[in-house]
Amino acid sequence: MAKILILIGAHLCTAPRPQKEAETLANAGHDVTVRGFWFDPELVKRDRILFANKKWRFEPIVDFQPTHRLHNWKIRLQSRLAKEQFQQFGIFSPGLLGYGVKAMLKVARQACADLTIVHSEAGLWVGNQLLNEGFRVGVDFEDWFSEDLPPTARAARPIAQLKALESRLARECIYCLTTSHALAEALAEAYQAPKPTVIYNTFPWAEREQIDRQKRDRKNLKLSSLHWFSQTIGPGRGLETLFQALPHLHIPVEIHLRGNYPESARQWLEPLVTSEWRDRIFIHPTVPNAELLSRIAEHDIGLALEYTDIPSRNLTVTNKLFQYLQAGLAVIATDTAGQREILSQQPAIGRLIPSQNPVALAQALKDLLCTPERLKTTKANSLKVAQENLSWENQVEVILKTANFLLGSDPLSYSILIMQPSISNLFFSKLHQISALRTIAKKILRGYTLRQPFHSGMICLDAVEHSWAWTGSRRYETFDRELQDKLLSLSRNYEILIDIGSNIGTMSLSVLLRNPNIKAVCIDPNSRAIALLQNSIGLNQLTDRVDFIEAAVSAVDGVLTFDESGSVTGHVSPSGKQVNSVSFARLINEQLSRKCLVKIDVEGFEVNLLKHLSSLINLTNLCLIIELHPLGFNTIGNPNDCFKSLLDSGAIIEDIRDQRLHQVEDKKFTQVIAKWSNE
């Protein structure tokens, strides 16, 4: 059992994702505490109800309720001064990121948890400080904080500092979560980091048992009902599009909006609503978390009308979409990248419409409201998808796997596991830069296995043989990245990847971790490389999708000699150790009843393998991606002979940028793709 601390920036009742995270980790046996802040007495009551009788605890870091205002004046003053200092002089201080940032760091230090998970802007700074002090840190990018503001508001915010804090956590935290694949890929690209693990903002299916079946919102049960909710009713949340759509909608329907509704919001909203619709728009206050699902379930269609102009909001998938599914509502969602990710997978749950397009919204409403049977079917589809695909229960194992993998490492291996250039240049890389120390390092680290973040998982490497991938700026995730991504793209159309010359599995892992629908066969005669690859496959829980063959690939089954020198350049050679070999034709033919993607990187020996293409039984099921080595490479490289063998077999040959090839240069390394058609 581990001690886990979850840090949030506000009330517990406004943070459903950390609640579910705490519940998941506590149910797995961990000792979990959530720490946040209290501001509003009414929300404090809701918080107390939420954590009553839970296996995990909630405690406020600072209580900012009005009755404690005098006690907390110092923290409020620090925050005010931080904002003034930044606006006047451009000087950053952590107080810019929220009230009580230093108090948050203090409680994290005192907790001395095995894992501290941060969720807020303030948590970004606290997480960075904890990393400096050697703590295990996790991060959940519920929002992309540095990209979560309209242009007019960015000037007053420390964007550069937020990006720096995000970048380090994205690169160094193994427990790194976010809300959609669109956002995960954007974060990975922006910060050259491993892709965060995606945990959708879904809700437990079991909560449906608490639905009270009452009709407290609805006024006329004969009319269909639309529902929209947020913390606050106001501009910039898609309601403008709804009100502009109403003149195009000539169907009687109730519209229910839920959220905090200050006087400023009333003054903004009322002029937007035409007189004929005012008596059919109903405003409701927020309700306790335990009641929200019941109130949503009263209605028929849920509106998720997010805008695309702010990157964070465009890329995420909000809570409301998943809560509509949990409640069994048809969904009308705007085509943000995040919402498109869900509706493209599950189109039967509703309609995807262009953002800020009132006419499209009105038409989508008509499509559902004018055909009661269609609306009924769409609502049923939403429930089915929520139960079978998009419930919190379906994601529990992913969270536990990510947390348990990190918690299973000791502090020393963890520091090496997440090592980045800024750290390694201070110490470990020195072992390889100074001759005498390099000799020592090769002795003390020989056979030591390191683990490095790699896409959404980990890759194992040898501390000495693969020192180039951890002592400097290079990492395996960026090694031959264009080739990794091309293999991934190709793999979408194939059932199995055969990796000939797999080494430690850079290419296989890159595909397996990012394409859940493909299996792999990995072949390499280097016993150390195969052992490292098997470790990686086990760590990433991919064992049921991979077969290993420790052998070279040649013309026939038998034995040949193999030179293992070099981290990625072992090759068939006249001298070296004897290894088993398997027949190229037999290996491929055994798989060609299904569509096969075959990667070949055998350091020049490909010239011998491609001579046997005529022995393959079903070339139209095959795609080869081959590294052709220069003429004379390892004494056997001959790219022109390889090219001729491919042409003679009837292959269509392209480079990895999809350009047709008619010849290759014999002095260059060339990646080629070969396919065969039925024509």
Summary of the structure (lengths in Angstrom):
residues: 679
radius of gyration: 28.9
end to end distance: 61.5
largest distance: 89.7
contacts: 2267
relative contact order: 0.06
helix: 46%
strand: 20%
